[in-house]
Amino acid sequence: MAVTRSLRLVERDASGVDLAFRADVLAGLAEPQKAIPARWFYDDIGSALFEDITRLPEYYPTRAETEILADRPGEIAALIGEGRAVVEFGSGSSVKTPLLLSAIRPSAYVPLDIAGDFLRASAAALAEKFPGLPVWPVEADFMRRVELPAEVADLPKLGFFPGSTIGNMIARTATDLLRSMRATLGEGALLLIGMDLVKEEDVLLAAYDDEQGVTARFNLNLAERVNRELGGDIPVDKLRHEARWNDTFARIEMHLVAAEDFAFTVSGRSFAMRAGESIHTENSHKFTKRSAQLLLAAGGWEPRARWTDLGRQFSLVLAEAARPRSAP
């Protein structure tokens, strides 16, 4: 079955600028520690660069998560059951999705992504692999509750959130997102979520600062996107990519660091950076079994099963929407 219909839920102004993107960039650049949320990496160029990252020898998460899905299809399918509508949050190229869809025989597939052209191309490619499966792509910011297509409203749902994207957020934001996912998916929903594990610092740093410089290009593309879409004049050649391990918060941080003092404008607003100052562009939190379970519980989900790859680098957790309670 071909892609049935593509929904667009992104708010743009008359010139086509994503209003949320502009608001986040202007607010973040005005902070003492400049920052831009990691979800804005993923325009079409950034999405393609990230797919290149997933194939790098240093970047273990994609291989580890794919290993779990490929080696445990029977166990995963037995717990999920057949006939659910799979809603993938931040679907990207949907590389891992066919492994899941083949195992559980869903009733529909709803990929959600903010990069519209990339989303529609990936959805079309997946629809060719599964000709009998209704595919309903939705261009939306999944950080907020999303209204799903009416055709899947009454179907039981499985949320799919691979890649440990949940680790990109601080605890408060991650909790809000998990609660939003629960609201989007409804009562009785399940969530299959990837969560990267704490490991040796050198392994982590290499995964976010590869020898070929692909991650650096991915990071710098965020500044280039600001210039392209928001009328910015950030001197990208005066920025350098840096990955840092923050042990206090158990996370890798990515920064764009100024090599020298400079001034710039974005959407008519003036900003400046001093040499050594940075724009904080990404967190990638790493989890233990207990911290993962605590985060899911705070977000309204009860863990039901957990799998790791043979190297114990990555985990895939199946959780169920918790029933509302008035007291402990």
N, C-alpha and C positions, 0 to 999 in steps of 0.2 A: 504494500500500500504506500502511495506517495505521502509526503507531508500534507496533512489535511488543511491546516491553516496556521499562519504565524501571527501571534498576538504581540503588540507593542505597548508596553506599559511604562516606558521611560518618558518623563516630562522634559520637553525641550522648548527653547524660546524660538522666536520667529526666524533666527539665523541658524537654527539647528543645534545650538549648544545645549548639552545636558545640564539642566539647572542644578542638579545635585552635585555634579562634578565641579562646576564653578564655585558653588557654595563651600564645598569641602576644601578646595584648593586655597581659596581666599582666606578662609578661617584658619587653616593649618599654617599657612605662611606667615600669619600675623602672630602666632604663638612664640613665646621665648625659645622653645625647642621647636623649630619648624618641622612640620610633618604633613604627609599626604596619605590618606588611607590606602592600604595595599590593593583594595578592589579596583582602583583606577589604573593599575598596571595593564588591565586586560581590554585595551582596544584591539582592533584586528591585528596590528603589528605586534603588540605585546603578547597576545594570545599565541601567535605563531612562534614568537621567540620562546615562550614558555614550553611549547611542545618540543622545541629543540633542546631545552634544558632537560626535559624528562628522559632524553636519550643519551645524556652525557654519562661517562663512566663514574664520575664522582657523585651523581645524583641518584641515590639509592631508593627514595620513597616509591617511585613509580614501579620499579622492578619488584620491590618487596610486596607492595599491595597487589600487583598483578599476580604474583606467585600465590598469595592467599586465595584470590578468587579462582585461579586456575586449579589449585590443588584441593579445594574444599567445596566444590559446587554442590555435592550431595548434602552435606551438613547444613550449608547455608539455605538451600532450597527447602529442606525439611522443616526448618524453623520459620521460614517466611510463608511458604505455601504458594499455590498458584492463583492467578487471577487478579492480583493487585495492580493498580496503576502506579508505575514507577515515576516519581518526580525527582529529577536530578537537579540539585542546586549548584549553579556554576558549572555547567556541563562541559564547557571547553570543546575539545575535539572528541569527547566521549570514547576515548581509546579503551578504557576498562569496562565500559557499559555493556558491550556485547557479551562478555563473560557472564555478567549478572543476568541479562535478559535471557540468554540461552539456558541458564540453570532454572529460572523460576517461572517461565512462561507467563508473562504479565498480560493484562488486558489492554494496556495503553502505556505510552511513554511520553512524558512531559519534560523536556529539557528547559531549564531556566538559565539565561545568561544575559549579561549586560552588553556583550559585544555582538550586536545584531547580525551582521553579515557572516561572521564566523559561526554563530549559532545556527543560522539557516543552512549554511553549507554542511556543517556537521550533521544536522538533523536529516538532511536529504541523503547523505551518505549512509547513515544508519538505517533509514527507511528502506534503502535498497537491500541491505543485509537481512532485514526482517519484513518481507513484503506483506505479511498478513497482520502486521502490528500497526494500529493507529498511532501516529506521531503528531504531537501538538506542541511545537516550540513556542516559548513565551519569552520575548525580550523584556527583561525586567531586572530591577535591583533586588536580589533576593534577601538583602539585609532588612527588608521590610516585609510585612505580610503581603502575600501575592494572591490575587484572585485567580484561581485555576480555571481552565476552560470548562464550560458547563457540562460538556460531554463526560467529564470524569468526576463530577461533583459527588455522585452517589456511590462511587466505587471505593473499596478499601484501598488504602494507599501505603506505599513504601517510599520514604524519603531516602535518597542516595546522595551522600556528601563525601566523596572520596578525596584522597590527596592530602589529608590533614589541613585543609583550608581553615578549619576551626582554629588551628594554632596561630593563624595570622592576627587574631584578635586578643585584646586584653580580656581578663576574666569577665568584666562587666559587659563588654560588647558581645563576647561569645555567649554569655548567658542570655542576653536579650535576643540574639539570633536563634538560639535553640528554642526559646519560647515562641518566637515568631514562626519558626518552622512547625512547631506543634500546632499553632493556630492555623497555618496554611493547610496542614495535612489532616487535621481533625481528630476526633475521638477514634480510638482503636488503631491508629496508625503505628507503623514501625519505622525505624530510622537505622540505616546501615551507614556508619560513619568511620572514616579513616582518621587515625590519631597517631602521630609520629612519637617515637619513644626516646627518652633520655639515653644518650650514649657518649662515647669518647668525643672530646672537644675537637680534636683534629679531623675526625670524620665529619662532624657537623660543619665546621668552617669550610672544608673542601667542597661540600655539597652546595654552598652558597657563594663560592668564589673559585670557580673552575679555571683550569689552566688555559682553556680556549677563549675565555672572556665572554662567553655567551650570557652569563648571569649579569655581568657588568653592562652589556648592551641592553638587556632587559630592564635593568634599573634606570639607566640613562634615558631609555625611551619614555619613561614617565615624564621627565623634564621636557623632552621633545614633544610629547603629546600636549602638555600645557601650552607650549609655544604654538603648536598647530591649531588647537581648538579654542584657546582662550586669548589669542592675540598677545602671547607672552614673548619676551625677548631674553629669556634666561640664557646666559652664555654657557651652553652645555659643555664646551671644550674646557671650561674652567672647573668642572665638577669631576670627581673620581668616585668610583664605587668602593664601598668598604663593608665587609661583613664582620660582625662582632658577636662574641658569646657573652651573654649576660647571665651569670650563674645565679644571681639573686632571684630572677624571674624564670629561670630555666628556659631561655629562649635565645635564638639567633636573631640579631637585629641587622637590617640593611640600612645603610645611610648613603646619601649623596653628599660628599664633603667638598667644600670650597677650597680650591688650591691657592686662591688669592682673594683679596677684597674685591667685591663688585656690587653694582646696583642693577636692578632690573624692574620691569613692570609686567603685570598680568591683569588683563581686563581693565586697564587704565589705572590700577592701583600700584603704588611704588613700594619696593622692598629692597633690602640690601643684605649681603652676607659678608662676614669677616672670614679671613683665611682660617681654616680649621673648623669653622662652623658647619653644621650639617642639616640636611633635610632628612628626617627619619621616615623611611618609606615602607618598611615592613618589619613586623615581628613574626617569628615562627616558633611558637611555644612547643616544647617537648614534654611528654607526659609519662608519668608512671601509671600503673594500673589504678592505684587509689586516686590520684589527682584526676584521671580521666573519668572515673565513676562519679567523683564529687561534682565535676563540672556538668556532666549529663544530668545528674539529679537536680542540680540548681536550675537547669533549663527545662525541667518538666519531663524528663525521660528516665525510665528505669532500665538499666542494662540487663540483657537476657543472655547474651553469649559474647565471647571474645576469642579472636584468633590472632596469631602472630605468624610471621614468616619463619623459616628455619633459622635464620640468623638472628631472630628476635630484635629486629631493627624497627619494625612497624606493627601496628595493631589495627584490626578491623573489628568494630563493636556493633552488635545488633541491640537496639534498645526499643522499648515500647512506650508509647505515650502514657504518662502517669495519669491516673485518675485524680481529679481535684479533691483535696482534703481540707476540712476546716480546722483540723488540729493534728498534732503528731500522732 
